[in-house]
């Protein structure tokens, strides 16, 4: 049963909060000769009330006669659709409004592109990009040892990242290496890719964002102190 259509849970692309998404309308698109079509839903974030589009490719064989081609799907009918996908994709995608204010622009752009790949359904591409973002972060910090594993370890040795962030970066590396080396026999699930992107983001927060916010706070305090001097 595709119960996720009734009240799916997702990270809202507008407010960035993991929230319930209330269904407002669901629509079935045209079916191809294999009886596969698009399902589109309009949802409202229960946290910020903004609307998002949820969509997925689904098999409509079991409900084709009931719906008709291109028919609107009522709330009750949506619950009867067989779940042949791992979940809904979202527009705007989660992370679309992710602010990486202190991360170098080229690295931040690659991180957001990895997120866009996942939300477009390109899981392997998103994982590969996440791996590249971690390696690019090390290189940006002047770490040029060969291969990504020693780069990650050296970031830890230089106290750029803590132990658990190092371990998370290695998890990004492990799955990313499979993609880089052409090992495609094992599928990459949405959950796998989402975890990799989360760990990638934690590396960026550790290396750039958190130190950048501290520097910003120190600068503001220094400015206030200077203004108080006679």
C-alpha positions in Angstrom: 0.0 0.0 0.0 1.4 3.4 -0.9 0.5 4.9 2.5 3.3 7.4 2.1 1.0 9.4 -0.2 -1.4 10.1 2.6 1.0 11.8 5.0 4.6 11.5 3.8 7.5 12.8 5.9 10.2 14.7 4.2 12.7 17.5 4.6 10.9 20.6 3.3 12.9 22.3 0.6 11.6 25.7 1.8 12.2 25.7 5.5 14.6 22.8 5.8 12.6 21.2 8.6 11.8 17.4 8.5 8.1 17.6 8.6 4.8 15.9 7.7 3.6 16.9 4.3 -0.2 17.1 4.0 -1.6 16.0 0.7 -3.6 18.6 -1.2 -4.0 17.0 -4.6 -2.6 13.9 -6.4 -2.6 13.4 -10.2 -1.7 10.4 -12.3 0.2 11.1 -15.6 -0.1 9.2 -18.9 1.1 5.6 -18.9 3.5 4.0 -21.3 3.2 0.7 -23.0 4.6 -1.0 -19.9 1.9 0.6 -17.8 4.3 2.8 -16.0 3.5 6.4 -15.5 4.2 9.5 -13.4 2.4 10.3 -10.1 2.4 13.9 -9.0 1.2 15.3 -5.7 0.9 18.7 -4.3 1.7 18.8 -0.6 1.8 21.4 2.2 4.5 21.4 4.8 2.9 21.2 8.2 5.8 23.3 9.6 6.0 26.3 7.3 2.8 25.7 5.2 4.6 26.2 1.9 3.6 23.9 -1.0 5.9 21.4 -2.6 5.6 19.0 -5.5 6.1 15.3 -4.8 6.6 13.0 -7.7 7.5 9.4 -8.6 7.4 6.9 -11.5 5.0 4.1 -10.5 3.3 1.1 -12.0 -0.3 1.8 -12.5 -1.4 -1.6 -13.7 -3.5 -2.4 -10.7 -5.4 0.9 -10.8 -5.5 1.7 -14.5 -9.1 0.5 -15.1 -10.2 2.4 -12.1 -8.4 5.7 -12.8 -8.3 5.9 -16.6 -5.5 7.6 -18.4 -4.5 10.9 -16.9 -7.3 10.8 -14.4 -7.2 12.7 -11.1 -6.4 10.5 -8.2 -8.5 11.0 -5.1 -7.1 10.7 -1.6 -8.7 7.3 -1.2 -7.5 5.9 -4.5 -4.0 7.1 -3.8 -3.8 4.8 -0.8 -4.5 1.8 -3.1 -1.6 2.4 -5.5 1.0 -0.3 -5.3 4.3 1.0 -3.9 6.8 0.2 -6.6 9.2 3.0 -5.8 11.5 3.8 -2.8 9.7 7.1 -2.2 8.7 10.4 -3.6 11.1 13.0 -5.0 10.5 16.6 -4.1 10.6 20.0 -5.7 12.0 22.2 -4.3 14.4 19.5 -3.3 15.7 19.2 0.3 18.9 21.2 0.4 17.9 23.5 -2.4 18.0 26.4 0.1 20.9 25.0 2.0 23.2 27.9 2.9 26.9 27.2 2.7 28.1 30.7 3.4 31.6 29.9 4.5 32.4 27.0 2.1 34.4 27.8 -1.1 31.9 28.4 -3.9 33.1 25.6 -6.2 32.8 23.1 -3.4 29.4 24.4 -2.2 28.2 24.2 -5.8 29.3 20.6 -6.1 27.6 19.7 -2.8 24.3 21.3 -4.0 24.6 19.5 -7.3 25.0 16.2 -5.5 21.7 17.0 -3.7 20.1 17.9 -7.0 21.2 14.6 -8.5 19.6 12.6 -5.7 16.3 14.5 -5.9 16.3 13.8 -9.7 16.7 10.1 -8.9 20.4 9.8 -9.9 21.6 8.1 -6.8 25.0 6.9 -8.1 25.8 10.3 -9.5 25.0 11.9 -6.1 27.2 9.5 -4.2 30.1 10.0 -6.6 29.8 13.7 -6.3 29.7 13.5 -2.5 32.9 11.6 -2.5 34.5 14.2 -4.8 33.3 17.0 -2.4 35.1 15.3 0.5 38.3 14.9 -1.4 38.1 18.4 -2.8 37.7 19.7 0.8 41.0 18.0 1.8 42.8 19.4 -1.2 41.5 22.9 -0.5 43.2 22.6 2.9 46.5 21.8 1.3 46.4 18.0 1.8 47.7 16.5 -1.4 48.7 12.9 -0.3 47.7 10.3 -2.8 44.2 8.7 -2.6 41.2 9.9 -0.7 41.6 7.7 2.4 44.9 9.2 3.5 43.5 12.7 2.8 40.6 12.0 5.2 42.9 10.7 7.9 45.2 13.7 7.4 42.3 16.1 7.9 41.8 14.4 11.3 45.5 14.5 12.1 45.5 18.2 11.4 42.4 18.6 13.7 40.3 19.9 10.8 37.7 17.2 11.7 36.8 15.2 14.8 36.9 11.5 15.0 33.3 10.8 14.2 33.4 13.2 11.3 36.4 11.3 10.0 34.6 8.0 10.3 31.6 9.5 8.4 33.8 10.8 5.7 35.2 7.2 5.3 31.6 6.0 4.9 31.2 8.5 2.0 34.4 7.2 0.6 33.4 3.5 0.8 30.2 3.9 -1.2 31.7 6.5 -3.5 34.6 4.2 -4.4 32.2 1.6 -5.6 30.8 4.1 -8.1 34.2 5.4 -9.0 35.5 1.9 -9.8 32.5 0.8 -11.8 31.0 -1.6 -9.2 27.4 -1.2 -10.1 26.1 -4.7 -9.2 24.7 -3.6 -5.8 21.9 -1.1 -6.0 22.2 2.3 -4.3 19.0 3.0 -2.3 17.6 6.4 -1.6 18.4 5.8 2.1 22.0 5.0 1.2 22.4 8.1 -0.9 20.7 10.4 1.6 23.0 9.1 4.4 26.1 9.8 2.2 24.9 13.3 1.5 24.2 14.0 5.1 27.7 12.8 6.1 29.2 14.9 3.3 27.4 17.9 4.6 28.7 17.3 8.1 32.2 17.4 6.7 31.5 20.8 5.2 30.0 22.1 8.4 33.0 20.8 10.4 35.7 22.2 8.1 34.1 25.5 6.9 30.7 26.4 8.3 31.2 26.1 12.0 34.6 27.8 12.1 33.2 30.5 9.8 30.4 31.2 12.1 32.8 31.4 15.0 34.9 33.9 13.1 31.8 35.9 12.2 30.7 36.1 15.9 34.2 37.1 17.0 34.3 39.8 14.3 31.0 41.2 15.4 32.1 41.2 19.1 35.3 43.0 18.1 33.3 45.6 16.2 31.0 46.2 19.2 33.9 46.5 21.5 35.6 49.0 19.3 32.5 51.1 19.2 32.3 51.3 22.9 35.8 52.7 23.3 36.1 56.5 23.9 
